[in-house]
């Protein structure tokens, strides 16, 4: 049994067919998804599931740190299974490609907040917006440095 199901039970939540399926969709997707994309995928199996059930379950999974809620572009909200290790995002504002970079790049922020300001950091979320190498090439602008991680959907 995956730790998410165990976590739900340990926290006193019922493992309903809807919750189980929503978790499976998120886990199997291996990518960022909007609530609407999750709903569309869930409805392939459970056509009558209400969109409010999707949102409530995603909120629950976020509150239990099983799923991360991220704003990648504009006001759109995306969800993904909590990554191990923690990662952050860079998003191309031209084509929408999403890449990841590790938490180790934020070591100076953790140091400043944790040690110098005595602030107990529980989570940092960073989304960098810009133009990817491919879109720069199309526009005739050379990329200055290699990307830390290639784009992924």
N, C-alpha and C positions, 0 to 999 in steps of 0.2 A: 504494500500500500504506500502510495506517495505521501510525503510529509504534509502536503496541503490537506489531504483528507484527514490525516491524523490530527493536524492542528485544528481544523474545524471541529472535530469531535471533542478534543481536549478543551476547547473554549466554550463548549456547550451548544454548538450549532448543529442542527440536523443536516445530514448529508442527503439533501433532496435530489431527485433526478435532474432538476434544472441546475442546481449548484454543481453537481458532479459533471454535467455536460459542459457547462460554461468553463469550469476548470480545465477539462480535457481539451476544449477548443483552444484555450489560451496556451496550455502546455504544448500541444501539438503544432501550433502555428509557428512557433519559433521566430516570431517577428512582432513588430508593433502593430496593434489593431485599434481601430476606433470601436466604440460601443456598438455602433451600427453594423460594423463588419462582424463583430462577435455575434450580434443578434441574427444576422443573415446566415451565419454558419450554424448556429444553434437551431434555427428554424428548419434546417434541412432534416433534422431528426425529430424535433419537437415543434411542429408548425404553429401551435397555438400559444407558445410562450410569449408573455407580455414583455414589451421593451422595458417597463419599469422593473421587472424581475431581473433583467440583465443589468441595469444600472445599480440596483440595490446589491446584487451579488458582487459586481465589480467593486463597489464601495466597501463591502465587507472584506473582500480579498485584499484590497489596498490597506484597510485598517489593520489587518493581520500580517502585513508585510509579505504577503505571498505574491502580490502583483504590484507593479510600480505604475503610477499615473504620471505621464509626461506630456508637456506641451511642446511639440516639435515645430509647429509652424502655425502662425496666426493664433486663432482661438481654439483650434482643433485639439482635442484631448486624446492621447493614445495610451494604450495599456500594453504591458508586457509582463511576463513572469519575472519575478525579482531575479536579476542577474547575479551570478556569482562568478567572478568577483564583480563588484560594483563597477558600472561604466556610465559614461556620459555621452552626449550626442553632439554631432555637428550636422547641420542640415543645409543643403544647397537651396537657396531661395529661387534659383532658376528652374531646376528640374525636380526638386524634392528629394533627391538622394539623401539617405541618412547613413552616417558613419558613426563609429564608436571610438572613444578614447578612455584610457584607464584612469582610475582615481589617483594613481601615483603622480599625475600632473598637477593635482591640487594639494600636494604635500605642503607647499608654503602657506596655503589658506588654512589647512588644519593646524599647522604650527602657530600661525598668528592668532587664530581664534582660541585654540586649546591651551597653549602655553602662555602666550603673552597677555591674553585677555581673560583667561580662566573661564572660557565658555565651553561647555560640554557639547560638542557637535554630535548630533545623532544621524544627520543625513545632509548631504549637499547634492543639489541637482543643478547641472549646468547643461544648457543647450546653446551651442555657438551657431550663429547664422552667418552665411557667407555664400561664396560661389565656388563650386567644386572645380577640380582640375579639368574635367571634360568640358564643362560649360565655359571655362576660361579659354580653353583651346578653340572652341567654336567662335568665341567672341574675339579671338586673336590676342588674348592677354596671356602671357606666360605665367605659369605657376611658380612662385618663388621658392617653395620648399615642398618636399614630398609630404603627402598626407600621412598622419600617424596610423591610420587604419583605412582600408578601402571602403567605398560606399557600399551599403547593403540596404535592402528593403526591409 
